[in-house]
Amino acid sequence: MYHYLLSIGSNVEPEKNILKSHYYIEILIGAIIEESSLYESKAEGFESDFPFINQSVIVKSLLNPDEILLQISSIDESFKRSRSSNGYSDRTIDIDIILTDNKSPCKSAEVPHPRWKERNFVIVPSKELRTAVFSKELNQVRLHINQTLKKYL
């Protein structure tokens, strides 16, 4: 059994779609064992009139990272998510694997996610999680945030 930290976001009927994504995650990927609160953020990488709602969840799963990415693609299809040519647009759902304790190499994506520590819409919900599985990584982020804040105080 492996653990995954997933980031979920939406700016098209976000509360409804994030809740709906939980159903699909539980059916196709594994049990959600912890979830953060919902957080609002501005769109990054493109202009939008609609704010995003983001959440982090920890999932327990038997699947390897490549299998989870296939299931995430299936969830995207269920939400009729369309992808723009530049990669960034309003979206019904966006699910990313951020961290895992599964040491299997992932052929389909880079895990841990290469830019997760730069994205407040991932950091803010993730630092709320208390599950010990990713405590080392999340504590490093908390320490980085605290050091950054001290520079501005």
Phi and psi in degrees as GROMACS dihedral restraints (atoms count N, CA, C in turn):
[ dihedral_restraints ]
;  ai    aj    ak    al  type     phi  dphi    fc
    3     4     5     6     1  -119.3    20    10
    4     5     6     7     1   161.1    20    10
    6     7     8     9     1  -115.8    20    10
    7     8     9    10     1   144.4    20    10
    9    10    11    12     1  -134.4    20    10
   10    11    12    13     1   135.5    20    10
   12    13    14    15     1   -96.0    20    10
   13    14    15    16     1   116.0    20    10
   15    16    17    18     1  -110.0    20    10
   16    17    18    19     1   143.3    20    10
   18    19    20    21     1  -106.2    20    10
   19    20    21    22     1   132.1    20    10
   21    22    23    24     1  -121.8    20    10
   22    23    24    25     1   135.1    20    10
   24    25    26    27     1  -146.2    20    10
   25    26    27    28     1   154.4    20    10
   27    28    29    30     1  -160.9    20    10
   28    29    30    31     1   146.2    20    10
   30    31    32    33     1  -131.8    20    10
   31    32    33    34     1    17.8    20    10
   33    34    35    36     1  -122.1    20    10
   34    35    36    37     1   107.6    20    10
   36    37    38    39     1    46.8    20    10
   37    38    39    40     1    56.7    20    10
   39    40    41    42     1   -61.8    20    10
   40    41    42    43     1   -44.7    20    10
   42    43    44    45     1   -61.8    20    10
   43    44    45    46     1   -44.8    20    10
   45    46    47    48     1   -62.2    20    10
   46    47    48    49     1   -46.4    20    10
   48    49    50    51     1   -72.1    20    10
   49    50    51    52     1   -33.8    20    10
   51    52    53    54     1   -67.3    20    10
   52    53    54    55     1   -43.5    20    10
   54    55    56    57     1   -61.3    20    10
   55    56    57    58     1   -43.8    20    10
   57    58    59    60     1   -62.1    20    10
   58    59    60    61     1   -36.9    20    10
   60    61    62    63     1   -63.5    20    10
   61    62    63    64     1   -31.7    20    10
   63    64    65    66     1   -59.6    20    10
   64    65    66    67     1   -42.5    20    10
   66    67    68    69     1   -58.3    20    10
   67    68    69    70     1   -50.0    20    10
   69    70    71    72     1   -65.7    20    10
   70    71    72    73     1   -39.4    20    10
   72    73    74    75     1   -61.1    20    10
   73    74    75    76     1   -46.1    20    10
   75    76    77    78     1   -62.8    20    10
   76    77    78    79     1   -38.4    20    10
   78    79    80    81     1   -76.7    20    10
   79    80    81    82     1   -43.9    20    10
   81    82    83    84     1   -98.3    20    10
   82    83    84    85     1   -24.3    20    10
   84    85    86    87     1  -115.2    20    10
   85    86    87    88     1   -55.7    20    10
   87    88    89    90     1   165.5    20    10
   88    89    90    91     1  -175.5    20    10
   90    91    92    93     1   -77.7    20    10
   91    92    93    94     1   130.7    20    10
   93    94    95    96     1   -79.2    20    10
   94    95    96    97     1   117.4    20    10
   96    97    98    99     1  -102.1    20    10
   97    98    99   100     1   -15.2    20    10
   99   100   101   102     1  -158.5    20    10
  100   101   102   103     1   145.3    20    10
  102   103   104   105     1  -141.1    20    10
  103   104   105   106     1   146.9    20    10
  105   106   107   108     1   -84.4    20    10
  106   107   108   109     1   174.8    20    10
  108   109   110   111     1   -69.5    20    10
  109   110   111   112     1   171.8    20    10
  111   112   113   114     1   -89.8    20    10
  112   113   114   115     1   137.7    20    10
  114   115   116   117     1  -126.8    20    10
  115   116   117   118     1   139.9    20    10
  117   118   119   120     1   -93.7    20    10
  118   119   120   121     1   141.2    20    10
  120   121   122   123     1  -146.5    20    10
  121   122   123   124     1   159.6    20    10
  123   124   125   126     1   -79.1    20    10
  124   125   126   127     1   155.5    20    10
  126   127   128   129     1   -62.2    20    10
  127   128   129   130     1   140.5    20    10
  129   130   131   132     1  -116.7    20    10
  130   131   132   133     1   133.1    20    10
  132   133   134   135     1    91.1    20    10
  133   134   135   136     1    -4.5    20    10
  135   136   137   138     1  -163.7    20    10
  136   137   138   139     1   162.6    20    10
  138   139   140   141     1   -90.6    20    10
  139   140   141   142     1   136.9    20    10
  141   142   143   144     1  -149.8    20    10
  142   143   144   145     1   146.7    20    10
  144   145   146   147     1   -84.3    20    10
  145   146   147   148     1    -6.3    20    10
  147   148   149   150     1  -114.5    20    10
  148   149   150   151     1   124.0    20    10
  150   151   152   153     1   -72.4    20    10
  151   152   153   154     1   155.1    20    10
  153   154   155   156     1   -88.5    20    10
  154   155   156   157     1   150.7    20    10
  156   157   158   159     1  -112.5    20    10
  157   158   159   160     1   131.3    20    10
  159   160   161   162     1  -125.1    20    10
  160   161   162   163     1   153.0    20    10
  162   163   164   165     1  -151.8    20    10
  163   164   165   166     1   149.3    20    10
  165   166   167   168     1  -112.6    20    10
  166   167   168   169     1   141.5    20    10
  168   169   170   171     1  -134.9    20    10
  169   170   171   172     1   150.9    20    10
  171   172   173   174     1  -109.1    20    10
  172   173   174   175     1   128.4    20    10
  174   175   176   177     1  -118.3    20    10
  175   176   177   178     1   139.4    20    10
  177   178   179   180     1  -102.3    20    10
  178   179   180   181     1   125.9    20    10
  180   181   182   183     1  -147.6    20    10
  181   182   183   184     1   153.4    20    10
  183   184   185   186     1   -88.6    20    10
  184   185   186   187     1    -9.8    20    10
  186   187   188   189     1   -80.3    20    10
  187   188   189   190     1   152.3    20    10
  189   190   191   192     1   -86.7    20    10
  190   191   192   193     1   169.3    20    10
  192   193   194   195     1   -57.2    20    10
  193   194   195   196     1   -40.3    20    10
  195   196   197   198     1   -64.8    20    10
  196   197   198   199     1   -38.3    20    10
  198   199   200   201     1   -65.9    20    10
  199   200   201   202     1   -38.6    20    10
  201   202   203   204     1   -65.1    20    10
  202   203   204   205     1   -41.2    20    10
  204   205   206   207     1   -61.8    20    10
  205   206   207   208     1   -36.6    20    10
  207   208   209   210     1   -62.8    20    10
  208   209   210   211     1   -41.0    20    10
  210   211   212   213     1   -68.3    20    10
  211   212   213   214     1   -36.6    20    10
  213   214   215   216     1   -63.1    20    10
  214   215   216   217     1   -40.6    20    10
  216   217   218   219     1   -61.5    20    10
  217   218   219   220     1   -39.1    20    10
  219   220   221   222     1   -64.0    20    10
  220   221   222   223     1   -40.3    20    10
  222   223   224   225     1   -64.8    20    10
  223   224   225   226     1   -43.4    20    10
  225   226   227   228     1   -53.9    20    10
  226   227   228   229     1   -45.3    20    10
  228   229   230   231     1   -62.2    20    10
  229   230   231   232     1   -40.3    20    10
  231   232   233   234     1   -61.7    20    10
  232   233   234   235     1   -31.2    20    10
  234   235   236   237     1   -90.1    20    10
  235   236   237   238     1     2.0    20    10
  237   238   239   240     1    53.8    20    10
  238   239   240   241     1    40.4    20    10
  240   241   242   243     1   -68.9    20    10
  241   242   243   244     1   129.5    20    10
  243   244   245   246     1  -107.2    20    10
  244   245   246   247     1   141.9    20    10
  246   247   248   249     1  -106.1    20    10
  247   248   249   250     1   135.5    20    10
  249   250   251   252     1   -87.6    20    10
  250   251   252   253     1   165.1    20    10
  252   253   254   255     1   -65.7    20    10
  253   254   255   256     1   -29.4    20    10
  255   256   257   258     1   -90.6    20    10
  256   257   258   259     1    -1.8    20    10
  258   259   260   261     1    90.7    20    10
  259   260   261   262     1   -17.7    20    10
  261   262   263   264     1  -122.7    20    10
  262   263   264   265     1   127.8    20    10
  264   265   266   267     1  -165.0    20    10
  265   266   267   268     1   172.0    20    10
  267   268   269   270     1   -57.7    20    10
  268   269   270   271     1   147.3    20    10
  270   271   272   273     1  -148.2    20    10
  271   272   273   274     1   144.8    20    10
  273   274   275   276     1   -70.2    20    10
  274   275   276   277     1   -36.5    20    10
  276   277   278   279     1  -156.4    20    10
  277   278   279   280     1   147.1    20    10
  279   280   281   282     1  -143.2    20    10
  280   281   282   283     1   118.5    20    10
  282   283   284   285     1  -122.9    20    10
  283   284   285   286     1   128.4    20    10
  285   286   287   288     1  -127.8    20    10
  286   287   288   289     1   144.2    20    10
  288   289   290   291     1   -81.3    20    10
  289   290   291   292     1   123.4    20    10
  291   292   293   294     1   -98.8    20    10
  292   293   294   295     1   -52.8    20    10
  294   295   296   297     1  -138.7    20    10
  295   296   297   298     1   158.0    20    10
  297   298   299   300     1  -152.1    20    10
  298   299   300   301     1   155.7    20    10
  300   301   302   303     1   -97.5    20    10
  301   302   303   304     1     4.5    20    10
  303   304   305   306     1   -80.5    20    10
  304   305   306   307     1   119.8    20    10
  306   307   308   309     1   -86.7    20    10
  307   308   309   310     1     1.2    20    10
  309   310   311   312     1   -63.5    20    10
  310   311   312   313     1   135.9    20    10
  312   313   314   315     1   -65.6    20    10
  313   314   315   316     1   143.2    20    10
  315   316   317   318     1  -104.5    20    10
  316   317   318   319     1   120.9    20    10
  318   319   320   321     1   -85.9    20    10
  319   320   321   322     1   -23.3    20    10
  321   322   323   324     1   -91.6    20    10
  322   323   324   325     1   -20.6    20    10
  324   325   326   327     1  -159.7    20    10
  325   326   327   328     1   166.1    20    10
  327   328   329   330     1   -89.4    20    10
  328   329   330   331     1   120.8    20    10
  330   331   332   333     1  -129.8    20    10
  331   332   333   334     1   123.3    20    10
  333   334   335   336     1   -67.2    20    10
  334   335   336   337     1   155.6    20    10
  336   337   338   339     1   -57.5    20    10
  337   338   339   340     1   128.6    20    10
  339   340   341   342     1   -65.0    20    10
  340   341   342   343     1   -24.7    20    10
  342   343   344   345     1  -117.6    20    10
  343   344   345   346     1    16.8    20    10
  345   346   347   348     1   -64.2    20    10
  346   347   348   349     1   -32.2    20    10
  348   349   350   351     1   -73.8    20    10
  349   350   351   352     1   -10.1    20    10
  351   352   353   354     1   -97.1    20    10
  352   353   354   355     1    -5.3    20    10
  354   355   356   357     1  -111.6    20    10
  355   356   357   358     1   108.6    20    10
  357   358   359   360     1   -59.9    20    10
  358   359   360   361     1   -31.0    20    10
  360   361   362   363     1   -69.5    20    10
  361   362   363   364     1   -11.5    20    10
  363   364   365   366     1  -100.7    20    10
  364   365   366   367     1   -45.2    20    10
  366   367   368   369     1   -62.1    20    10
  367   368   369   370     1   -49.1    20    10
  369   370   371   372     1   -59.9    20    10
  370   371   372   373     1   -51.9    20    10
  372   373   374   375     1   -66.4    20    10
  373   374   375   376     1   -36.0    20    10
  375   376   377   378     1   -67.7    20    10
  376   377   378   379     1   -35.2    20    10
  378   379   380   381     1   -70.3    20    10
  379   380   381   382     1   -13.0    20    10
  381   382   383   384     1   -75.9    20    10
  382   383   384   385     1   -24.6    20    10
  384   385   386   387     1   -70.8    20    10
  385   386   387   388     1   141.6    20    10
  387   388   389   390     1  -114.4    20    10
  388   389   390   391     1    -4.4    20    10
  390   391   392   393     1   -57.1    20    10
  391   392   393   394     1   134.1    20    10
  393   394   395   396     1   -68.6    20    10
  394   395   396   397     1   -17.3    20    10
  396   397   398   399     1   -54.6    20    10
  397   398   399   400     1   -45.0    20    10
  399   400   401   402     1  -111.5    20    10
  400   401   402   403     1    25.0    20    10
  402   403   404   405     1   -61.7    20    10
  403   404   405   406     1   -37.9    20    10
  405   406   407   408     1   -60.5    20    10
  406   407   408   409     1   -50.1    20    10
  408   409   410   411     1   -65.0    20    10
  409   410   411   412     1   -44.0    20    10
  411   412   413   414     1   -70.0    20    10
  412   413   414   415     1   -34.1    20    10
  414   415   416   417     1   -66.7    20    10
  415   416   417   418     1   -35.6    20    10
  417   418   419   420     1   -61.7    20    10
  418   419   420   421     1   -39.9    20    10
  420   421   422   423     1   -67.3    20    10
  421   422   423   424     1   -43.4    20    10
  423   424   425   426     1   -59.3    20    10
  424   425   426   427     1   -44.1    20    10
  426   427   428   429     1   -62.4    20    10
  427   428   429   430     1   -44.7    20    10
  429   430   431   432     1   -59.8    20    10
  430   431   432   433     1   -44.6    20    10
  432   433   434   435     1   -63.0    20    10
  433   434   435   436     1   -45.7    20    10
  435   436   437   438     1   -62.3    20    10
  436   437   438   439     1   -40.8    20    10
  438   439   440   441     1   -66.1    20    10
  439   440   441   442     1   -39.0    20    10
  441   442   443   444     1   -65.6    20    10
  442   443   444   445     1   -42.2    20    10
  444   445   446   447     1   -63.8    20    10
  445   446   447   448     1   -38.3    20    10
  447   448   449   450     1   -60.4    20    10
  448   449   450   451     1   -32.2    20    10
  450   451   452   453     1   -64.8    20    10
  451   452   453   454     1   -28.5    20    10
  453   454   455   456     1   -99.4    20    10
  454   455   456   457     1    -3.5    20    10
